[in-house]
Amino acid sequence: MNERIVKLRADYAKNDSKIAALQTKNKKLAEKIRQLENTEIIGAVRNSGLTIDELLSLLGKTVKAPETNIELEEKDNEI
């Protein structure tokens, strides 16, 4: 086979493995960034002194009331 083709295929494979390694590294970095951002956001919210209801109102969100243990037990008994 042509030596240039062999060399180009080798370079291609080398680049492909580097790209895969960098993508994996970027995913890990993105997760670390998200964790740090979440920690910072939680700290800011706690320092604001707002209740959960006040925060949700400020954000324009509504929350479905959590299910009680009794409701969960009823659902389990239905199965």
Phi, psi and omega in degrees: 000152180302130182299324180296320179296316179299314180296316180295321177295321178296315177298320179298313180297320179298313179296321180299318180290324177296318180298316180298318179295318180292323177295319177297316179297318179297322178298317179295318178296319179298320179294318178297317179300314181298318179298315179294320177297316179298318178298318179295318180295315180299317178298317180295319180295315180296322179290338181288337179079009179283148171280169179300317180297319178295318179297313180297322177297317179299322180278352180075029181251154172239153183239134173286134180300137180293149178289141178277169179299324180296316179297320180294320179295321178298318178296320179296323181288335180289334185287000000 
